[in-house]
């Protein structure tokens, strides 16, 4: 529907501006300057770049600090007693409810265990066959014979929201509508009233599905959530009520869509900038996995998370009072020269070193296996189906911009279409 697509585009634009997309082109030189001065700085990340971003809007009354080194970011993420995930509460609790994103141990582990088995490597092999490959193939079918496309809008944006909708068991006839609600509920750029209205509309549409899955469970994620008991603080097991199930759905839908589509666009953009890498992948699909991992290190669809300090502490020599916000720049951490030689170089043949793109510790991204698999399969199928895939020479190369989020403007591409022999 045109109206839902237009609403999605408008919502995306507002959200993107608040995350630095279209505002900051290349943040990495500034990251190096800040990290060299001190691993932790007073102030917000957006403030270091001279604009007012979403990172300072959640807790405007609190002191803010930002960490830039890998060592500090990793240490903070591991210390869940001193640094609380409740940083997200003002933005997300009013719309999606209390979810595993906001919870701290031990409550976090009890609820995470409800869905964690559904995102295991074993399950992802089933998802790849049942959800991801058919979805990628269907969208490629729409433009393969044309010989050109904006792969960002026609493929990258569409595949992840379709996959997570299938996995949840949601109706997929109006995916832009679902995507619009996902953005409005979780990622800013809209008013609180608009965000709350999006949450109510999503609940209205999904609540009957929850009731149906309680009566007739299947293999979809909603069925998993309604069937799996959770233990309370006293060790007593109970099923999640409908509101708690809806909270999981309101978390999983945007989490499964809003980061992977940008990562796929970033991956294609980087490969178009490095034709030698692209040529190597055409010849050796086994090299796609390491290439995806290097992309996740060097470019970040979501590059900032935050924590609230629960007590007075000191981080890298900086005194931080209880109640302060500590922002963690995953992007700066993954470009730390103390951990990677030549961190600005896109080199998928480098000796693998674990990066922090998906966070660390107990709050490491639940969908890490899904994201890696989707990126691998989506690229693999493009290379299989679109011979000679390359950037469109008639269009200026896309810029990648942003601070908290990073995304390309487009991924305009062409490829070779075999001539049809006359019958």
PyMOL commands that set and color helices and strands:
alter all, ss='L'
color gray80, all
select helices_A, chain A and resi 2-18+28-37+45-48+54-56+70-78+85-96+107-119+121-146+151-168+175-186+192-215+221-227+242-257+260-273+275-283+285-298+330-333+361-363+368-385
alter helices_A, ss='H'
color red, helices_A
select strands_A, chain A and resi 40-42+64-67+83-84+148-150+230-231+237-238+304-309+313-315+318-320+325-329+390-391+400-401+407-408+412-414
alter strands_A, ss='S'
color yellow, strands_A
deselect
rebuild
show_as cartoon
